């Protein structure tokens, strides 16, 4: 179950910007610089939740951004739990969640907020994430289901662009979507009060998908605003190692177990494991054919091997 939204103070604050940090001092500095340079709304506050960083992030905050509200944890509580701490003290009508590897552009937050003001059914509003070179990133995600698990998502995006919108297609106007990528998204406090905050059983992945699904079930909507642009140095705030890959799988299983029946969950798990086996077999053949001389191919084979081993140990 999604936890009830903790009581928070109310005031004249419009937007509470919330950033969770764990050992990303330089990224955090760039992110906060963009926040204070681009946010023109005087009725805003910035909350940083630090998950027990050891890289002088706290010293950097004290020296460069003393005006931020700091919540300092003694352990890494994960993404959802840390944001929930900020929800408990925020004073804004909206919460704007930002990853430390996100950099705002002028007007992006105002566009998200203005859209939410005009559409009271919008619980979550997200913009267009960009790579450092200005090319598009995926900014939205479909809810996991048997079709998305069994079929390559690129094929679904091509065959059913209305149901599975993606960065491949240009959108002039806002569109309703399933869920938003959590690097930057605006959340209505009223929706949090009604539906609840993040489910803390997720540690890093799928928290935003789970929350969007819970809000969807309660009648709220999620929207993508294509002209609200945010640079996202994708993955740099979490890394790209085997531990993060395992955590992704664990969180996806948690989502499927929470929201679907046991037969559905078993079927979905079988599809996931079958696709993993197919990828492992393909990379085994490639590694054997190339005699393990290519680092990229060899590393992919190692990753898939460890993922299969994790499945066998936990299944």
RORO-999895 format. One record per atom (N, C-alpha, C): x, y, z. Coordinates in steps of 0.05 Angstrom, whole numbers, plus 5000, padded with zeros to 4 digits. Layout:
! RORO-999895
XYZ/...
//
This chain:
! RORO-999895
501749765000/500050005000/501750255000/500850464986/502250714988/501650845015/503750955027/503451065054/501751315052/500151375073/498751625075/500651865074/499852075062/501552315061/501852435089/504352465099/504652575126/503552865127/502652945150/501653215152/504053415149/503553625135/505553835131/504354105136/506054295140/505054565145/504054685119/502254865121/501355005097/501955305099/502455425077/503155705077/502755825050/504356025043/504056155017/505956044996/507255825003/509155704984/507655574961/508555614937/507255504913/508555244905/511255244903/512755004894/514854934914/514954684922/517154584939/518854404921/521254494916/523154334900/524554144918/524553884911/525653674928/527753524913/530153514924/532453374912/533653174932/533852924923/535052714940/537952674930/539852684949/542652664941/543952434956/545752294941/547452094953/550152094938/552152224950/554852224939/555052334910/553452544904/553652664877/554052964881/556053044895/556553324903/556653504878/558153434858/558453614835/555853634819/554453404816/551853414802/549853574818/549853544844/548053694861/548553994858/551054074857/551754354854/550654464828/551054314806/550054404780/547054414780/545754224792/542854214793/541754454808/542854504832/541854734848/542455004835/544755024821/545355264806/543155324786/542355114771/540255154751/537555224764/537055104788/534655174802/534455464809/536555574822/536555854830/536756044807/537855954784/538056124761/535456134745/533855924746/531555914728/528855944742/528655884768/526155904782/525556194788/523556304775/522856594779/520656634799/519456414808/517256424827/518356484855/517756714867/518856774893/517556604915/515256484910/513856324930/514656024926/517255984929/518255714926/520355654948/520755394953/522755314973/524255074961/526755034970/528454814960/529154644984/528554384982/529154195003/531053984991/533353945004/535253734997/535253525018/534853275010/534953055029/537552905022/539452895041/541952765036/541952485050/542452285033/542452005043/545151915053/546252045073/548751965086/551051975066/551352195051/553652225033/556252245048/558352155034/561052165046/562952325028/561852485010/563552624990/563452924994/563053025018/563053305024/560653455011/558553305005/556053444995/555053645015/555053575040/553853745061/555554005063/558153975061/559854215063/559354395039/559054275015/558454424991/555854584994/553854455005/551254585009/551554825028/552954775050/553354995070/554755235058/556755175041/558355395030/556955535007/555455394991/554355504966/551355554966/549955394982/546955424981/545855405010/546655595027/545755585055/542755635057/541455735036/538555795038/536855545034/538055315026/536555075023/535754955050/533454815050/532654665073/533854395072/535454315091/536954065090/535853865110/535353625099/534753385116/537153195113/538553145134/541052985132/540552715146/540652505130/540252235141/542852105149/542751915167/545151775176/545451515161/543651455143/543751215126/542351275099/543051115079/541751145053/538951025054/536951185055/534151095057/532851025031/534251085009/533151044982/531551284973/530651274948/529351494935/526551554947/524951354950/522251394959/522051494987/523451355005/523351435034/524451715038/526551785023/527752055026/525852265017/524552214995/522552414985/520152435005/519452215017/517252215036/517952395060/520552395068/521352575089/520852865081/521452935056/521053205046/518053275044/516453075036/513553125034/512453195062/513653085083/512653135110/513153425120/515053565107/515653835116/515154045095/514453965071/514054155049/511654325055/511754575044/509554765048/508154835022/509154725000/508154804974/505554664966/504254794947/501854674934/502754454915/505154474905/506354274887/509054194897/509753934893/512553844898/513753804871/516153924866/517653864842/520053694849/519953444840/522053254846/524253274825/526753304833/528953324815/531153124823/532252984803/534652834807/537053024808/539152944821/541553124822/542853144794/542352954776/543552974749/541653114729/539753264740/537953424723/538853724724/538553854701/539154144699/536754274686/535554464700/533154594689/533854804668/532054844650/532255064630/530255284637/530655514627/528955744633/526055674626/524255724644/521455704639/520355424642/522055214646/521054944646/519154894669/519854974693/518254924716/515655084715/515755334705/513355504702/511355374683/512355234662/510555104643/509154864656/510654714672/509454494686/507354594706/508054794721/506254904741/503755024729/504055174707/501855314694/499855104683/500954884671/499154684661/497554554683/498854494706/497554374729/495354554739/495854814739/493855014749/491355004731/491754964705/489454964686/488054694684/489254484696/488154214694/488054084722/485954134736/485854044764/485853744768/485453594746/485553294749/488453194745/490253374739/493053294735/494453254762/495153014768/496652954793/499652984789/500552884765/503452884759/503853014731/505753194729/506353324704/509353314700/510253224676/513053204670/513753344644/516253414641/517153544616/518753354599/520253474580/521853324561/524753314571/525753074577/528553044585/530353044560/532653174563/534553194541/537253084549/538652974530/541552904534/543153164533/545653144541/547453374541/547653514514/547353354492/547553474465/544853584455/542753574472/540153674464/538353474452/539253234447/537453024436/535552924458/533352814449/531252734468/531952474483/531052464508/531052214523/528152134527/527751874533/525051794541/524351934567/522052064568/521252214591/518752094604/517651894591/515151774601/515451464600/513751324614/513851034615/511050924616/510750694603/508150554605/508150374629/505750324640/505550134662/506349854653/507949714669/508749444662/506349254659/506249094638/504148914634/505148684616/503448484612/504248254596/505148334568/503748524556/504448614529/507148744528/507648934547/510149074547/512548894555/511948694571/514048504579/514848314557/512848234542/513248024521/514248134495/513748394491/514348514465/516348744468/518148774449/519948994450/518449254450/518949424469/517449674472/517549844447/519849834433/520149994408/518049914387/517449654386/515449554367/512749654374/512049654400/509449754409/509250054404/511350194408/511350484403/510850544373/511950364356/511550404327/508750324318/507650104329/505050004321/502750154334/503150234358/500950374373/501950634386/502650834369/503851074380/502051234399/499351204396/497551344414/497651224442/497750964444/497750824470/500550824482/502650814465/505350794474/507051024462/506551274471/508051504460/510951484468/512651604453/515551594459/516951834447/519551844451/521252064441/521452054410/520651824398/520851804369/518951994354/516852074368/514752234355/514752514367/514252714350/514152984359/511353054368/511153174391/508553254402/508653554406/506753694394/506553984397/505054054423/503153884430/501453944453/501853744475/501053814500/501253624522/499653364516/500553144526/499152884522/498852744549/496752594552/496352434576/498052174573/499352094594/501151854593/500651684618/501851454618/501651274642/503151384666/505751424662/507451514684/509851674673/511151814691/513351984684/516051874694/518151924680/520851864690/521452064713/522451954735/522652114760/524752314761/526352354739/528452554740/527452834745/525052894735/523853154740/520853124736/519353154758/516453144755/515153304777/512953434769/511353604787/509053434798/508653434824/506553274837/504753464853/502153434849/500253594864/500053494893/500253674912/500153594940/497453474947/495353584935/492653484941/492353194933/493653114911/493552834902/495152654922/497352754932/498852604952/497252574978/495752784985/494052765009/491952555006/490952524981/488752334976/489752054973/491852014957/492751744949/494851634967/496651814977/498951724993/501551784979/503651754993/506351814982/507651564972/510251574968/511651344957/511551094974/511250864962/511450614976/514350554981/515150545006/518050525013/519150245010/517550055001/518549784995/520349794970/519950004953/521750054931/524150214941/526550144932/528850284942/529750504922/529750444897/530450654877/528750654852/528250424841/526750414816/523750364820/522050464802/519250414800/517550564821/518750724838/517150884857/515251064843/516151204822/514451394808/512351244792/513051014781/511050854766/508850754785/509650664808/507750564828/505850784837/507051024842/505351244851/503451334829/504451344805/502651424782/500451224779/501050964782/498950764779/496850794801/497750844826/495950884848/494151124843/495351334833/493751574827/491851524804/492751374784/490951304761/488551144771/489050964789/486850804801/484850974816/485851194827/484151374842/482851594824/483351584798/482051774780/483752014772/486152034783/487952254775/489352194749/490552394737/491852364711/494852454712/496352354693/499152424689/499552544661/500952764658/501252894633/504252954627/504852954601/507453024591/507253284575/509053474583/509053744570/511553754553/511353734526/513753704509/515553944507/514454184512/516154424510/517354514536/517054364557/518454414583/520954234584/523254354578/525654194574/527554194598/528553954604/530453914626/532753734617/535153834620/537453664614/537753454635/538353204627/538652984646/541052814638/543152824656/545552674652/544952384660/543552244643/542151994650/543951794664/543051704687/544351484701/546651564719/547651814717/549951884732/549451914761/546951944769/546451964798/546051694811/545951474795/545551214807/547651014798/549151074778/551050884768/549750684749/551350494738/550350304718/551550034723/551649944748/552949694755/550849474759/551849234766/550149004769/548149044792/548949184813/547149224835/544749384827/545149584810/542849744801/541049584782/542249414766/540649244749/538949054765/540048934786/538648744803/536348894817/536949134826/534949294840/532549364821/533249404796/531049454776/529249214774/530448974771/528748734769/527148694795/528348734818/527048694843/524548884845/524949134837/522849324839/520549264819/521349174796/519249104776/517548874786/518848674798/517248454810/515448554832/516448734848/514848854870/512348984859/512649134837/510349274825/508349064815/509248864801/507448664790/506048504812/507448444833/506248294856/504148464870/504748724872/502948894887/500348944873/500448984847/498049074832/496548864816/497548624815/496248414799/495848154814/494247984803/493647724816/496047544815/496047334831/498247144831/498647014804/496546914790/497046794764/498246994744/497347244745/498447444727/501447484734/502047504760/504847544768/506647314760/505647064762/507246834754/507746844724/505646904709/505946924680/507947134672/507747374685/509547594679/512447514686/512847384709/515447294717/516647104697/515046924687/515946734667/516946874641/515447074633/516247234609/518847374614/519147494637/521647644643/523947454643/523747224656/525947034657/526646914630/524546864614/525046754587/526546954570/525847214571/527247414555/530147434566/530547414592/533247424603/534847184593/533746944591/535146714581/535846744552/534046864536/534646914508/537047104505/537047314520/539247504519/541847374528/541647214549/544147074559/545246894538/543446744525/544346554504/545646704481/544346914472/545547074450/548247184457/548647274481/551147384489/553247164494/552346934502/554146704505/555346624478/553546614458/554446544431/556446754420/555747014424/557547224415/560147224429/560147164455/562647154470/564346924460/563046694455/564546464446/565746504418/564146624400/565046674373/567346864372/567347064389/569447264389/571647194409/571546954420/573546854439/573847034464/571747184470/571847354493/573747594491/574447664466/576447874462/575248154463/572548174460/571348444460/570148494488/571148704500/570348764528/567348814531/566248964512/563349034514/561648774514/562248594495/560648344493/561148174518/563648154526/564247994550/562848094575/562748354578/561548474602/558448434602/557248454578/554348404576/553748114584/555447924575/555047644582/555247604612/557147734625/557547714654/555147824669/554048054659/551748184672/549347994670/548747894646/546447714643/546847454660/549247354662/549847124678/549147174708/549947404718/549447474746/546547524751/545147634731/542247674734/540747404735/541547214719/540346954720/540946824746/543346844756/544146724782/542446844804/541947114803/540347244823/537447134822/536347094798/533646984795/533546704807/535546544802/535446264812/535746264843/537246444854/537546454883/535046554897/533646754885/531446874898/528746754890/528746604867/526246494858/525546234871/
//
